[in-house]
Amino acid sequence: RLLTYPRTDSSFLTDDMGGTAAGIIKLLCEKFSFMEGLGFTPEVAKVTDSKKVSDHHAIIPTMELAKADPDALPESEKNILTLAGARLLFATAEPHIYEAVTAVFSCADTEFTARGKTVLSDGWKEIEHRYRATLKDKPDPEDGENEGVTLPELSEGQGFPNPAAKVTEHTTTPPKPH
């Protein structure tokens, strides 16, 4: 049994599982190739909270992983184990920190808005990118992930004499019915 199997929707572990979780995370870092060369210090306290666990704790890999070779598992089982392990790693990693910027430009009495963000610390997203790179079928980026457009340095009242402009034509489609 490489995964716990409580019938639960909890995403927390009980407080007394902190040491076990730290051991499991250490094992995951050794077993998963996408963690190679990554200086990872887990923050186990982020996932331990007995008050938020009702009947059963979250689904996590077990210490049986120490005796197992994930690459020897059937592909479907390996994928489930890797996903559960990766989620535990994401949850205990440093936060993804970014600065969001919204710029409003005025031209000929018309306002234009540009949004962008500057990543200050990749945090758990670095592990996620490494994990996704190992997947055979690369999933589409989650909604909003492509909004990471980096805006140039701007200051209030800054002018843009003779900016390059072009007209493009686009077609939209309505949302698909359920």
Number of C-alpha atoms within 10 A of each C-alpha: 10 17 16 13 14 13 11 13 13 15 18 23 24 17 15 11 17 18 11 13 23 17 14 22 25 15 18 22 19 13 18 16 12 19 18 12 8 11 8 18 13 18 15 21 14 14 20 22 17 15 10 14 18 12 10 17 23 21 21 24 24 20 19 12 17 15 8 13 10 18 12 9 12 9 11 9 14 16 15 12 20 18 15 16 23 24 18 23 25 17 18 23 20 19 13 13 14 13 10 15 15 11 13 11 16 10 8 5 7 7 9 10 9 11 14 17 15 14 14 10 14 15 17 19 16 17 20 16 12 15 17 17 13 12 10 7 8 9 9 8 9 7 7 7 9 9 11 14 14 13 15 7 5 10 8 8 7 8 11 9 6 6 7 6 6 5 5 5 4 5 4 5 5 5 6 5 4 3
